Amino acid sequence: MAQQGFVFRKGNSWFLKYRDKFLIDGVIKRKQKCVFLAKYDSDRFRCEGDVADLVAEKMAGIRAADKCPRSSESFIS
């Protein structure tokens, strides 16, 4: 099942919290990550539904990278 992420507002900003895979010391580990989406102050992003397009765009990139978790490794010859 593809992850959906968690959208929340803190102060005057919207954030997206999700889990992603990172290469740490040669081992792939899942870690929680939080990214800024938009400012709450503007009239455009007043409710959670208003940032849905930003969330979909961000999660699409995360899901694409999740298909090949070792793609961030560099080749050493």
PQR file with spaces between the fields and no chain letter, atoms N, CA, C, O and H, PARSE charges and radii, in Angstrom:
ATOM       1  N    MET     1       0.839   -1.178    0.000 -0.4000 1.5000
ATOM       2  CA   MET     1       0.000    0.000    0.000 -0.0000 2.0000
ATOM       3  C    MET     1       0.885    1.242    0.000  0.5500 1.7000
ATOM       4  O    MET     1       1.826    1.333    0.788 -0.5500 1.4000
ATOM       5  N    ALA     2       0.596    2.179   -0.860 -0.4000 1.5000
ATOM       6  CA   ALA     2       1.373    3.407   -0.958 -0.0000 2.0000
ATOM       7  C    ALA     2       1.051    4.318    0.216  0.5500 1.7000
ATOM       8  O    ALA     2      -0.101    4.446    0.630 -0.5500 1.4000
ATOM       9  H    ALA     2      -0.169    2.105   -1.500  0.4000 1.0000
ATOM      10  N    GLN     3       2.075    4.933    0.730 -0.4000 1.5000
ATOM      11  CA   GLN     3       1.850    5.822    1.859 -0.0000 2.0000
ATOM      12  C    GLN     3       1.180    7.123    1.420  0.5500 1.7000
ATOM      13  O    GLN     3       1.350    7.574    0.288 -0.5500 1.4000
ATOM      14  H    GLN     3       3.011    4.829    0.393  0.4000 1.0000
ATOM      15  N    GLN     4       0.429    7.705    2.322 -0.4000 1.5000
ATOM      16  CA   GLN     4      -0.326    8.919    2.030 -0.0000 2.0000
ATOM      17  C    GLN     4       0.348   10.167    2.587  0.5500 1.7000
ATOM      18  O    GLN     4       0.147   11.266    2.070 -0.5500 1.4000
ATOM      19  H    GLN     4       0.290    7.339    3.242  0.4000 1.0000
ATOM      20  N    GLY     5       1.136   10.004    3.626 -0.4000 1.5000
ATOM      21  CA   GLY     5       1.722   11.160    4.294 -0.0000 2.0000
ATOM      22  C    GLY     5       0.718   11.751    5.277  0.5500 1.7000
ATOM      23  O    GLY     5      -0.452   11.368    5.299 -0.5500 1.4000
ATOM      24  H    GLY     5       1.299    9.111    4.046  0.4000 1.0000
ATOM      25  N    PHE     6       1.189   12.679    6.078 -0.4000 1.5000
ATOM      26  CA   PHE     6       0.360   13.322    7.087 -0.0000 2.0000
ATOM      27  C    PHE     6       0.546   14.823    6.967  0.5500 1.7000
ATOM      28  O    PHE     6       1.656   15.323    7.144 -0.5500 1.4000
ATOM      29  H    PHE     6       2.139   12.990    6.060  0.4000 1.0000
ATOM      30  N    VAL     7      -0.526   15.550    6.668 -0.4000 1.5000
ATOM      31  CA   VAL     7      -0.474   16.997    6.497 -0.0000 2.0000
ATOM      32  C    VAL     7      -0.910   17.653    7.803  0.5500 1.7000
ATOM      33  O    VAL     7      -1.921   17.271    8.392 -0.5500 1.4000
ATOM      34  H    VAL     7      -1.428   15.143    6.525  0.4000 1.0000
ATOM      35  N    PHE     8      -0.136   18.647    8.249 -0.4000 1.5000
ATOM      36  CA   PHE     8      -0.515   19.372    9.453 -0.0000 2.0000
ATOM      37  C    PHE     8      -0.052   20.821    9.353  0.5500 1.7000
ATOM      38  O    PHE     8       0.838   21.167    8.577 -0.5500 1.4000
ATOM      39  H    PHE     8       0.685   18.957    7.771  0.4000 1.0000
ATOM      40  N    ARG     9      -0.690   21.645   10.166 -0.4000 1.5000
ATOM      41  CA   ARG     9      -0.336   23.064   10.211 -0.0000 2.0000
ATOM      42  C    ARG     9       0.327   23.360   11.539  0.5500 1.7000
ATOM      43  O    ARG     9      -0.165   22.957   12.594 -0.5500 1.4000
ATOM      44  H    ARG     9      -1.413   21.363   10.796  0.4000 1.0000
ATOM      45  N    LYS    10       1.443   24.065   11.486 -0.4000 1.5000
ATOM      46  CA   LYS    10       2.130   24.490   12.703 -0.0000 2.0000
ATOM      47  C    LYS    10       2.405   25.978   12.542  0.5500 1.7000
ATOM      48  O    LYS    10       3.136   26.389   11.640 -0.5500 1.4000
ATOM      49  H    LYS    10       1.843   24.392   10.629  0.4000 1.0000
ATOM      50  N    GLY    11       1.826   26.766   13.406 -0.4000 1.5000
ATOM      51  CA   GLY    11       1.972   28.215   13.287 -0.0000 2.0000
ATOM      52  C    GLY    11       1.313   28.692   12.004  0.5500 1.7000
ATOM      53  O    GLY    11       0.130   28.441   11.776 -0.5500 1.4000
ATOM      54  H    GLY    11       1.233   26.432   14.138  0.4000 1.0000
ATOM      55  N    ASN    12       2.072   29.374   11.175 -0.4000 1.5000
ATOM      56  CA   ASN    12       1.552   29.909    9.912 -0.0000 2.0000
ATOM      57  C    ASN    12       2.038   29.119    8.712  0.5500 1.7000
ATOM      58  O    ASN    12       2.148   29.676    7.620 -0.5500 1.4000
ATOM      59  H    ASN    12       3.033   29.579   11.361  0.4000 1.0000
ATOM      60  N    SER    13       2.332   27.839    8.882 -0.4000 1.5000
ATOM      61  CA   SER    13       2.865   27.034    7.786 -0.0000 2.0000
ATOM      62  C    SER    13       2.201   25.665    7.728  0.5500 1.7000
ATOM      63  O    SER    13       1.772   25.124    8.747 -0.5500 1.4000
ATOM      64  H    SER    13       2.243   27.387    9.769  0.4000 1.0000
ATOM      65  N    TRP    14       2.122   25.114    6.521 -0.4000 1.5000
ATOM      66  CA   TRP    14       1.646   23.747    6.288 -0.0000 2.0000
ATOM      67  C    TRP    14       2.857   22.850    6.079  0.5500 1.7000
ATOM      68  O    TRP    14       3.812   23.234    5.404 -0.5500 1.4000
ATOM      69  H    TRP    14       2.470   25.554    5.693  0.4000 1.0000
ATOM      70  N    PHE    15       2.815   21.639    6.666 -0.4000 1.5000
ATOM      71  CA   PHE    15       3.909   20.692    6.556 -0.0000 2.0000
ATOM      72  C    PHE    15       3.368   19.322    6.145  0.5500 1.7000
ATOM      73  O    PHE    15       2.196   19.009    6.351 -0.5500 1.4000
ATOM      74  H    PHE    15       2.039   21.327    7.214  0.4000 1.0000
ATOM      75  N    LEU    16       4.245   18.526    5.564 -0.4000 1.5000
ATOM      76  CA   LEU    16       3.943   17.140    5.206 -0.0000 2.0000
ATOM      77  C    LEU    16       4.939   16.248    5.922  0.5500 1.7000
ATOM      78  O    LEU    16       6.150   16.440    5.810 -0.5500 1.4000
ATOM      79  H    LEU    16       5.197   18.781    5.395  0.4000 1.0000
ATOM      80  N    LYS    17       4.422   15.262    6.666 -0.4000 1.5000
ATOM      81  CA   LYS    17       5.270   14.305    7.379 -0.0000 2.0000
ATOM      82  C    LYS    17       5.092   12.943    6.729  0.5500 1.7000
ATOM      83  O    LYS    17       3.964   12.513    6.490 -0.5500 1.4000
ATOM      84  H    LYS    17       3.439   15.106    6.758  0.4000 1.0000
ATOM      85  N    TYR    18       6.195   12.260    6.439 -0.4000 1.5000
ATOM      86  CA   TYR    18       6.143   10.944    5.806 -0.0000 2.0000
ATOM      87  C    TYR    18       7.397   10.159    6.164  0.5500 1.7000
ATOM      88  O    TYR    18       8.335   10.703    6.747 -0.5500 1.4000
ATOM      89  H    TYR    18       7.112   12.610    6.633  0.4000 1.0000
ATOM      90  N    ARG    19       7.409    8.887    5.815 -0.4000 1.5000
ATOM      91  CA   ARG    19       8.589    8.044    6.040 -0.0000 2.0000
ATOM      92  C    ARG    19       9.252    7.773    4.702  0.5500 1.7000
ATOM      93  O    ARG    19       8.579    7.568    3.692 -0.5500 1.4000
ATOM      94  H    ARG    19       6.647    8.445    5.342  0.4000 1.0000
ATOM      95  N    ASP    20      10.587    7.774    4.706 -0.4000 1.5000
ATOM      96  CA   ASP    20      11.347    7.548    3.487 -0.0000 2.0000
ATOM      97  C    ASP    20      12.545    6.668    3.820  0.5500 1.7000
ATOM      98  O    ASP    20      12.943    6.550    4.979 -0.5500 1.4000
ATOM      99  H    ASP    20      11.133    7.940    5.527  0.4000 1.0000
ATOM     100  N    LYS    21      13.104    6.061    2.801 -0.4000 1.5000
ATOM     101  CA   LYS    21      14.264    5.191    2.986 -0.0000 2.0000
ATOM     102  C    LYS    21      15.538    5.985    2.694  0.5500 1.7000
ATOM     103  O    LYS    21      15.636    6.682    1.684 -0.5500 1.4000
ATOM     104  H    LYS    21      12.781    6.157    1.860  0.4000 1.0000
ATOM     105  N    PHE    22      16.515    5.862    3.605 -0.4000 1.5000
ATOM     106  CA   PHE    22      17.789    6.546    3.468 -0.0000 2.0000
ATOM     107  C    PHE    22      18.915    5.529    3.591  0.5500 1.7000
ATOM     108  O    PHE    22      18.797    4.550    4.328 -0.5500 1.4000
ATOM     109  H    PHE    22      16.436    5.296    4.426  0.4000 1.0000
ATOM     110  N    LEU    23      20.000    5.761    2.874 -0.4000 1.5000
ATOM     111  CA   LEU    23      21.177    4.904    2.960 -0.0000 2.0000
ATOM     112  C    LEU    23      22.081    5.462    4.048  0.5500 1.7000
ATOM     113  O    LEU    23      22.639    6.550    3.903 -0.5500 1.4000
ATOM     114  H    LEU    23      20.096    6.557    2.276  0.4000 1.0000
ATOM     115  N    ILE    24      22.226    4.707    5.148 -0.4000 1.5000
ATOM     116  CA   ILE    24      23.038    5.133    6.279 -0.0000 2.0000
ATOM     117  C    ILE    24      24.053    4.038    6.572  0.5500 1.7000
ATOM     118  O    ILE    24      23.685    2.924    6.944 -0.5500 1.4000
ATOM     119  H    ILE    24      21.772    3.823    5.266  0.4000 1.0000
ATOM     120  N    ASP    25      25.330    4.360    6.404 -0.4000 1.5000
ATOM     121  CA   ASP    25      26.424    3.405    6.644 -0.0000 2.0000
ATOM     122  C    ASP    25      26.235    2.117    5.853  0.5500 1.7000
ATOM     123  O    ASP    25      26.492    1.029    6.368 -0.5500 1.4000
ATOM     124  H    ASP    25      25.629    5.265    6.102  0.4000 1.0000
ATOM     125  N    GLY    26      25.789    2.235    4.608 -0.4000 1.5000
ATOM     126  CA   GLY    26      25.635    1.080    3.739 -0.0000 2.0000
ATOM     127  C    GLY    26      24.371    0.269    3.973  0.5500 1.7000
ATOM     128  O    GLY    26      24.174   -0.769    3.341 -0.5500 1.4000
ATOM     129  H    GLY    26      25.580    3.119    4.190  0.4000 1.0000
ATOM     130  N    VAL    27      23.522    0.727    4.865 -0.4000 1.5000
ATOM     131  CA   VAL    27      22.282    0.020    5.183 -0.0000 2.0000
ATOM     132  C    VAL    27      21.103    0.949    4.907  0.5500 1.7000
ATOM     133  O    VAL    27      21.132    2.124    5.272 -0.5500 1.4000
ATOM     134  H    VAL    27      23.682    1.570    5.379  0.4000 1.0000
ATOM     135  N    ILE    28      20.078    0.424    4.269 -0.4000 1.5000
ATOM     136  CA   ILE    28      18.885    1.221    4.003 -0.0000 2.0000
ATOM     137  C    ILE    28      17.997    1.203    5.239  0.5500 1.7000
ATOM     138  O    ILE    28      17.615    0.141    5.730 -0.5500 1.4000
ATOM     139  H    ILE    28      20.054   -0.531    3.973  0.4000 1.0000
ATOM     140  N    LYS    29      17.667    2.413    5.744 -0.4000 1.5000
ATOM     141  CA   LYS    29      16.828    2.543    6.929 -0.0000 2.0000
ATOM     142  C    LYS    29      15.677    3.486    6.621  0.5500 1.7000
ATOM     143  O    LYS    29      15.826    4.444    5.862 -0.5500 1.4000
ATOM     144  H    LYS    29      17.977    3.276    5.346  0.4000 1.0000
ATOM     145  N    ARG    30      14.517    3.198    7.226 -0.4000 1.5000
ATOM     146  CA   ARG    30      13.350    4.079    7.085 -0.0000 2.0000
ATOM     147  C    ARG    30      13.400    5.129    8.185  0.5500 1.7000
ATOM     148  O    ARG    30      13.580    4.813    9.361 -0.5500 1.4000
ATOM     149  H    ARG    30      14.396    2.420    7.843  0.4000 1.0000
ATOM     150  N    LYS    31      13.239    6.375    7.783 -0.4000 1.5000
ATOM     151  CA   LYS    31      13.226    7.472    8.740 -0.0000 2.0000
ATOM     152  C    LYS    31      12.069    8.393    8.430  0.5500 1.7000
ATOM     153  O    LYS    31      11.623    8.496    7.288 -0.5500 1.4000
ATOM     154  H    LYS    31      13.093    6.632    6.827  0.4000 1.0000
ATOM     155  N    GLN    32      11.595    9.053    9.451 -0.4000 1.5000
ATOM     156  CA   GLN    32      10.522   10.021    9.273 -0.0000 2.0000
ATOM     157  C    GLN    32      11.111   11.334    8.795  0.5500 1.7000
ATOM     158  O    GLN    32      12.166   11.758    9.267 -0.5500 1.4000
ATOM     159  H    GLN    32      11.958    8.969   10.380  0.4000 1.0000
ATOM     160  N    LYS    33      10.432   11.976    7.860 -0.4000 1.5000
ATOM     161  CA   LYS    33      10.888   13.243    7.325 -0.0000 2.0000
ATOM     162  C    LYS    33       9.716   14.214    7.306  0.5500 1.7000
ATOM     163  O    LYS    33       8.570   13.809    7.107 -0.5500 1.4000
ATOM     164  H    LYS    33       9.575   11.631    7.477  0.4000 1.0000
ATOM     165  N    CYS    34      10.002   15.482    7.513 -0.4000 1.5000
ATOM     166  CA   CYS    34       8.983   16.516    7.520 -0.0000 2.0000
ATOM     167  C    CYS    34       9.435   17.636    6.585  0.5500 1.7000
ATOM     168  O    CYS    34      10.554   18.134    6.709 -0.5500 1.4000
ATOM     169  H    CYS    34      10.933   15.810    7.675  0.4000 1.0000
ATOM     170  N    VAL    35       8.562   18.038    5.641 -0.4000 1.5000
ATOM     171  CA   VAL    35       8.922   19.077    4.679 -0.0000 2.0000
ATOM     172  C    VAL    35       7.861   20.186    4.683  0.5500 1.7000
ATOM     173  O    VAL    35       6.675   19.942    4.907 -0.5500 1.4000
ATOM     174  H    VAL    35       7.653   17.633    5.541  0.4000 1.0000
ATOM     175  N    PHE    36       8.326   21.397    4.432 -0.4000 1.5000
ATOM     176  CA   PHE    36       7.464   22.574    4.336 -0.0000 2.0000
ATOM     177  C    PHE    36       6.685   22.524    3.033  0.5500 1.7000
ATOM     178  O    PHE    36       7.246   22.202    1.986 -0.5500 1.4000
ATOM     179  H    PHE    36       9.289   21.595    4.250  0.4000 1.0000
ATOM     180  N    LEU    37       5.398   22.841    3.089 -0.4000 1.5000
ATOM     181  CA   LEU    37       4.564   22.874    1.890 -0.0000 2.0000
ATOM     182  C    LEU    37       4.221   24.297    1.462  0.5500 1.7000
ATOM     183  O    LEU    37       4.471   24.679    0.319 -0.5500 1.4000
ATOM     184  H    LEU    37       4.943   23.103    3.940  0.4000 1.0000
ATOM     185  N    ALA    38       3.650   25.082    2.372 -0.4000 1.5000
ATOM     186  CA   ALA    38       3.209   26.428    2.007 -0.0000 2.0000
ATOM     187  C    ALA    38       2.923   27.247    3.268  0.5500 1.7000
ATOM     188  O    ALA    38       2.824   26.703    4.368 -0.5500 1.4000
ATOM     189  H    ALA    38       3.447   24.772    3.300  0.4000 1.0000
ATOM     190  N    LYS    39       2.794   28.559    3.088 -0.4000 1.5000
ATOM     191  CA   LYS    39       2.417   29.456    4.169 -0.0000 2.0000
ATOM     192  C    LYS    39       0.904   29.447    4.337  0.5500 1.7000
ATOM     193  O    LYS    39       0.168   29.427    3.350 -0.5500 1.4000
ATOM     194  H    LYS    39       2.875   29.001    2.194  0.4000 1.0000
ATOM     195  N    TYR    40       0.446   29.460    5.561 -0.4000 1.5000
ATOM     196  CA   TYR    40      -0.983   29.495    5.870 -0.0000 2.0000
ATOM     197  C    TYR    40      -1.554   30.894    5.649  0.5500 1.7000
ATOM     198  O    TYR    40      -2.748   31.030    5.382 -0.5500 1.4000
ATOM     199  H    TYR    40       1.043   29.475    6.363  0.4000 1.0000
ATOM     200  N    ASP    41      -0.736   31.925    5.752 -0.4000 1.5000
ATOM     201  CA   ASP    41      -1.185   33.315    5.671 -0.0000 2.0000
ATOM     202  C    ASP    41      -1.912   33.644    4.378  0.5500 1.7000
ATOM     203  O    ASP    41      -2.881   34.403    4.379 -0.5500 1.4000
ATOM     204  H    ASP    41       0.234   31.815    5.969  0.4000 1.0000
ATOM     205  N    SER    42      -1.450   33.080    3.288 -0.4000 1.5000
ATOM     206  CA   SER    42      -2.040   33.448    1.997 -0.0000 2.0000
ATOM     207  C    SER    42      -3.487   32.966    1.900  0.5500 1.7000
ATOM     208  O    SER    42      -3.880   32.015    2.576 -0.5500 1.4000
ATOM     209  H    SER    42      -0.662   32.463    3.287  0.4000 1.0000
ATOM     210  N    ASP    43      -4.267   33.625    1.062 -0.4000 1.5000
ATOM     211  CA   ASP    43      -5.665   33.232    0.880 -0.0000 2.0000
ATOM     212  C    ASP    43      -5.792   31.917    0.133  0.5500 1.7000
ATOM     213  O    ASP    43      -6.838   31.269    0.177 -0.5500 1.4000
ATOM     214  H    ASP    43      -3.948   34.398    0.514  0.4000 1.0000
ATOM     215  N    ARG    44      -4.741   31.530   -0.543 -0.4000 1.5000
ATOM     216  CA   ARG    44      -4.790   30.320   -1.363 -0.0000 2.0000
ATOM     217  C    ARG    44      -4.737   29.044   -0.534  0.5500 1.7000
ATOM     218  O    ARG    44      -5.367   28.057   -0.912 -0.5500 1.4000
ATOM     219  H    ARG    44      -3.892   32.056   -0.579  0.4000 1.0000
ATOM     220  N    PHE    45      -4.019   29.025    0.567 -0.4000 1.5000
ATOM     221  CA   PHE    45      -3.822   27.814    1.370 -0.0000 2.0000
ATOM     222  C    PHE    45      -4.403   27.989    2.768  0.5500 1.7000
ATOM     223  O    PHE    45      -3.658   28.064    3.745 -0.5500 1.4000
ATOM     224  H    PHE    45      -3.507   29.827    0.874  0.4000 1.0000
ATOM     225  N    ARG    46      -5.737   28.055    2.870 -0.4000 1.5000
ATOM     226  CA   ARG    46      -6.378   28.274    4.156 -0.0000 2.0000
ATOM     227  C    ARG    46      -6.797   26.973    4.845  0.5500 1.7000
ATOM     228  O    ARG    46      -6.914   26.947    6.070 -0.5500 1.4000
ATOM     229  H    ARG    46      -6.343   27.994    2.076  0.4000 1.0000
ATOM     230  N    CYS    47      -7.025   25.901    4.096 -0.4000 1.5000
ATOM     231  CA   CYS    47      -7.417   24.638    4.717 -0.0000 2.0000
ATOM     232  C    CYS    47      -6.584   23.496    4.121  0.5500 1.7000
ATOM     233  O    CYS    47      -5.877   23.672    3.128 -0.5500 1.4000
ATOM     234  H    CYS    47      -6.930   25.922    3.101  0.4000 1.0000
ATOM     235  N    GLU    48      -6.685   22.339    4.748 -0.4000 1.5000
ATOM     236  CA   GLU    48      -5.877   21.187    4.332 -0.0000 2.0000
ATOM     237  C    GLU    48      -6.159   20.777    2.888  0.5500 1.7000
ATOM     238  O    GLU    48      -5.252   20.335    2.184 -0.5500 1.4000
ATOM     239  H    GLU    48      -7.259   22.197    5.554  0.4000 1.0000
ATOM     240  N    GLY    49      -7.385   20.916    2.450 -0.4000 1.5000
ATOM     241  CA   GLY    49      -7.739   20.567    1.077 -0.0000 2.0000
ATOM     242  C    GLY    49      -7.060   21.457    0.049  0.5500 1.7000
ATOM     243  O    GLY    49      -6.840   21.039   -1.087 -0.5500 1.4000
ATOM     244  H    GLY    49      -8.122   21.275    3.022  0.4000 1.0000
ATOM     245  N    ASP    50      -6.728   22.684    0.440 -0.4000 1.5000
ATOM     246  CA   ASP    50      -6.074   23.616   -0.477 -0.0000 2.0000
ATOM     247  C    ASP    50      -4.637   23.205   -0.806  0.5500 1.7000
ATOM     248  O    ASP    50      -4.115   23.583   -1.855 -0.5500 1.4000
ATOM     249  H    ASP    50      -6.907   23.024    1.363  0.4000 1.0000
ATOM     250  N    VAL    51      -3.994   22.435    0.076 -0.4000 1.5000
ATOM     251  CA   VAL    51      -2.617   22.005   -0.174 -0.0000 2.0000
ATOM     252  C    VAL    51      -2.559   20.596   -0.765  0.5500 1.7000
ATOM     253  O    VAL    51      -1.475   20.029   -0.899 -0.5500 1.4000
ATOM     254  H    VAL    51      -4.418   22.128    0.928  0.4000 1.0000
ATOM     255  N    ALA    52      -3.705   20.029   -1.117 -0.4000 1.5000
ATOM     256  CA   ALA    52      -3.767   18.660   -1.637 -0.0000 2.0000
ATOM     257  C    ALA    52      -2.932   18.484   -2.902  0.5500 1.7000
ATOM     258  O    ALA    52      -2.297   17.444   -3.078 -0.5500 1.4000
ATOM     259  H    ALA    52      -4.586   20.490   -1.008  0.4000 1.0000
ATOM     260  N    ASP    53      -2.922   19.478   -3.784 -0.4000 1.5000
ATOM     261  CA   ASP    53      -2.117   19.374   -5.006 -0.0000 2.0000
ATOM     262  C    ASP    53      -0.629   19.349   -4.689  0.5500 1.7000
ATOM     263  O    ASP    53       0.131   18.620   -5.326 -0.5500 1.4000
ATOM     264  H    ASP    53      -3.438   20.323   -3.641  0.4000 1.0000
ATOM     265  N    LEU    54      -0.207   20.146   -3.701 -0.4000 1.5000
ATOM     266  CA   LEU    54       1.201   20.154   -3.300 -0.0000 2.0000
ATOM     267  C    LEU    54       1.599   18.808   -2.694  0.5500 1.7000
ATOM     268  O    LEU    54       2.696   18.306   -2.940 -0.5500 1.4000
ATOM     269  H    LEU    54      -0.824   20.738   -3.183  0.4000 1.0000
ATOM     270  N    VAL    55       0.701   18.236   -1.904 -0.4000 1.5000
ATOM     271  CA   VAL    55       0.956   16.932   -1.286 -0.0000 2.0000
ATOM     272  C    VAL    55       1.061   15.852   -2.357  0.5500 1.7000
ATOM     273  O    VAL    55       1.966   15.018   -2.311 -0.5500 1.4000
ATOM     274  H    VAL    55      -0.190   18.645   -1.704  0.4000 1.0000
ATOM     275  N    ALA    56       0.141   15.862   -3.319 -0.4000 1.5000
ATOM     276  CA   ALA    56       0.150   14.858   -4.387 -0.0000 2.0000
ATOM     277  C    ALA    56       1.443   14.936   -5.192  0.5500 1.7000
ATOM     278  O    ALA    56       2.019   13.908   -5.549 -0.5500 1.4000
ATOM     279  H    ALA    56      -0.594   16.540   -3.356  0.4000 1.0000
ATOM     280  N    GLU    57       1.894   16.145   -5.473 -0.4000 1.5000
ATOM     281  CA   GLU    57       3.141   16.330   -6.229 -0.0000 2.0000
ATOM     282  C    GLU    57       4.342   15.802   -5.456  0.5500 1.7000
ATOM     283  O    GLU    57       5.200   15.122   -6.019 -0.5500 1.4000
ATOM     284  H    GLU    57       1.426   16.979   -5.183  0.4000 1.0000
ATOM     285  N    LYS    58       4.402   16.115   -4.169 -0.4000 1.5000
ATOM     286  CA   LYS    58       5.523   15.672   -3.335 -0.0000 2.0000
ATOM     287  C    LYS    58       5.504   14.148   -3.157  0.5500 1.7000
ATOM     288  O    LYS    58       6.545   13.500   -3.265 -0.5500 1.4000
ATOM     289  H    LYS    58       3.705   16.667   -3.712  0.4000 1.0000
ATOM     290  N    MET    59       4.331   13.576   -2.888 -0.4000 1.5000
ATOM     291  CA   MET    59       4.232   12.137   -2.667 -0.0000 2.0000
ATOM     292  C    MET    59       4.489   11.347   -3.944  0.5500 1.7000
ATOM     293  O    MET    59       4.969   10.216   -3.874 -0.5500 1.4000
ATOM     294  H    MET    59       3.485   14.102   -2.800  0.4000 1.0000
ATOM     295  N    ALA    60       4.179   11.918   -5.113 -0.4000 1.5000
ATOM     296  CA   ALA    60       4.464   11.226   -6.373 -0.0000 2.0000
ATOM     297  C    ALA    60       5.967   11.022   -6.538  0.5500 1.7000
ATOM     298  O    ALA    60       6.405    9.961   -6.982 -0.5500 1.4000
ATOM     299  H    ALA    60       3.789   12.838   -5.169  0.4000 1.0000
ATOM     300  N    GLY    61       6.748   12.022   -6.186 -0.4000 1.5000
ATOM     301  CA   GLY    61       8.197   11.892   -6.249 -0.0000 2.0000
ATOM     302  C    GLY    61       8.729   10.866   -5.262  0.5500 1.7000
ATOM     303  O    GLY    61       9.667   10.130   -5.568 -0.5500 1.4000
ATOM     304  H    GLY    61       6.392   12.884   -5.826  0.4000 1.0000
ATOM     305  N    ILE    62       8.139   10.817   -4.093 -0.4000 1.5000
ATOM     306  CA   ILE    62       8.561    9.865   -3.064 -0.0000 2.0000
ATOM     307  C    ILE    62       8.209    8.442   -3.481  0.5500 1.7000
ATOM     308  O    ILE    62       9.012    7.527   -3.304 -0.5500 1.4000
ATOM     309  H    ILE    62       7.377   11.415   -3.844  0.4000 1.0000
ATOM     310  N    ARG    63       7.016    8.253   -4.032 -0.4000 1.5000
ATOM     311  CA   ARG    63       6.606    6.915   -4.480 -0.0000 2.0000
ATOM     312  C    ARG    63       7.456    6.431   -5.642  0.5500 1.7000
ATOM     313  O    ARG    63       7.768    5.243   -5.724 -0.5500 1.4000
ATOM     314  H    ARG    63       6.364    8.997   -4.176  0.4000 1.0000
ATOM     315  N    ALA    64       7.839    7.337   -6.548 -0.4000 1.5000
ATOM     316  CA   ALA    64       8.689    6.957   -7.680 -0.0000 2.0000
ATOM     317  C    ALA    64      10.060    6.517   -7.187  0.5500 1.7000
ATOM     318  O    ALA    64      10.618    5.543   -7.694 -0.5500 1.4000
ATOM     319  H    ALA    64       7.586    8.302   -6.481  0.4000 1.0000
ATOM     320  N    ALA    65      10.601    7.217   -6.215 -0.4000 1.5000
ATOM     321  CA   ALA    65      11.903    6.847   -5.659 -0.0000 2.0000
ATOM     322  C    ALA    65      11.816    5.558   -4.860  0.5500 1.7000
ATOM     323  O    ALA    65      12.801    4.827   -4.761 -0.5500 1.4000
ATOM     324  H    ALA    65      10.148    8.008   -5.804  0.4000 1.0000
ATOM     325  N    ASP    66      10.655    5.267   -4.290 -0.4000 1.5000
ATOM     326  CA   ASP    66      10.466    4.068   -3.475 -0.0000 2.0000
ATOM     327  C    ASP    66      10.487    2.797   -4.321  0.5500 1.7000
ATOM     328  O    ASP    66      10.760    1.717   -3.798 -0.5500 1.4000
ATOM     329  H    ASP    66       9.854    5.860   -4.371  0.4000 1.0000
ATOM     330  N    LYS    67      10.208    2.907   -5.607 -0.4000 1.5000
ATOM     331  CA   LYS    67      10.210    1.735   -6.483 -0.0000 2.0000
ATOM     332  C    LYS    67      11.608    1.152   -6.625  0.5500 1.7000
ATOM     333  O    LYS    67      11.763   -0.049   -6.848 -0.5500 1.4000
ATOM     334  H    LYS    67       9.987    3.785   -6.032  0.4000 1.0000
ATOM     335  N    CYS    68      12.612    1.988   -6.499 -0.4000 1.5000
ATOM     336  CA   CYS    68      14.005    1.553   -6.602 -0.0000 2.0000
ATOM     337  C    CYS    68      14.779    2.156   -5.438  0.5500 1.7000
ATOM     338  O    CYS    68      15.437    3.183   -5.606 -0.5500 1.4000
ATOM     339  H    CYS    68      12.485    2.963   -6.318  0.4000 1.0000
ATOM     340  N    PRO    69      14.715    1.535   -4.252 -0.5600 1.5000
ATOM     341  CA   PRO    69      15.301    2.138   -3.052  0.2800 2.0000
ATOM     342  C    PRO    69      16.821    2.279   -3.074  0.5500 1.7000
ATOM     343  O    PRO    69      17.370    3.100   -2.338 -0.5500 1.4000
ATOM     344  N    ARG    70      17.496    1.511   -3.887 -0.4000 1.5000
ATOM     345  CA   ARG    70      18.955    1.584   -3.919 -0.0000 2.0000
ATOM     346  C    ARG    70      19.458    2.515   -5.018  0.5500 1.7000
ATOM     347  O    ARG    70      20.653    2.530   -5.310 -0.5500 1.4000
ATOM     348  H    ARG    70      17.050    0.844   -4.484  0.4000 1.0000
ATOM     349  N    SER    71      18.569    3.289   -5.630 -0.4000 1.5000
ATOM     350  CA   SER    71      18.959    4.168   -6.726 -0.0000 2.0000
ATOM     351  C    SER    71      19.866    5.300   -6.277  0.5500 1.7000
ATOM     352  O    SER    71      20.554    5.895   -7.106 -0.5500 1.4000
ATOM     353  H    SER    71      17.598    3.277   -5.392  0.4000 1.0000
ATOM     354  N    SER    72      19.885    5.613   -4.991 -0.4000 1.5000
ATOM     355  CA   SER    72      20.735    6.697   -4.520 -0.0000 2.0000
ATOM     356  C    SER    72      22.165    6.260   -4.230  0.5500 1.7000
ATOM     357  O    SER    72      23.024    7.097   -3.952 -0.5500 1.4000
ATOM     358  H    SER    72      19.326    5.130   -4.318  0.4000 1.0000
ATOM     359  N    GLU    73      22.430    4.961   -4.292 -0.4000 1.5000
ATOM     360  CA   GLU    73      23.780    4.475   -4.048 -0.0000 2.0000
ATOM     361  C    GLU    73      24.679    4.821   -5.221  0.5500 1.7000
ATOM     362  O    GLU    73      24.253    4.784   -6.376 -0.5500 1.4000
ATOM     363  H    GLU    73      21.732    4.281   -4.518  0.4000 1.0000
ATOM     364  N    SER    74      25.918    5.156   -4.919 -0.4000 1.5000
ATOM     365  CA   SER    74      26.884    5.408   -5.995 -0.0000 2.0000
ATOM     366  C    SER    74      27.702    4.146   -6.240  0.5500 1.7000
ATOM     367  O    SER    74      27.954    3.362   -5.325 -0.5500 1.4000
ATOM     368  H    SER    74      26.264    5.186   -3.981  0.4000 1.0000
ATOM     369  N    PHE    75      28.106    3.967   -7.482 -0.4000 1.5000
ATOM     370  CA   PHE    75      28.911    2.803   -7.857 -0.0000 2.0000
ATOM     371  C    PHE    75      30.383    3.099   -7.576  0.5500 1.7000
ATOM     372  O    PHE    75      30.895    4.155   -7.947 -0.5500 1.4000
ATOM     373  H    PHE    75      27.901    4.603   -8.225  0.4000 1.0000
ATOM     374  N    ILE    76      31.038    2.178   -6.932 -0.4000 1.5000
ATOM     375  CA   ILE    76      32.459    2.317   -6.632 -0.0000 2.0000
ATOM     376  C    ILE    76      33.194    1.216   -7.364  0.5500 1.7000
ATOM     377  O    ILE    76      32.904    0.033   -7.186 -0.5500 1.4000
ATOM     378  H    ILE    76      30.622    1.320   -6.630  0.4000 1.0000
ATOM     379  N    SER    77      34.156    1.617   -8.197 -0.4000 1.5000
ATOM     380  CA   SER    77      34.890    0.590   -8.952 -0.0000 2.0000
ATOM     381  C    SER    77      36.243    0.331   -8.366  0.5500 1.7000
ATOM     382  O    SER    77      36.989   -0.503   -8.879 -0.5500 1.4000
ATOM     383  H    SER    77      34.391    2.578   -8.342  0.4000 1.0000
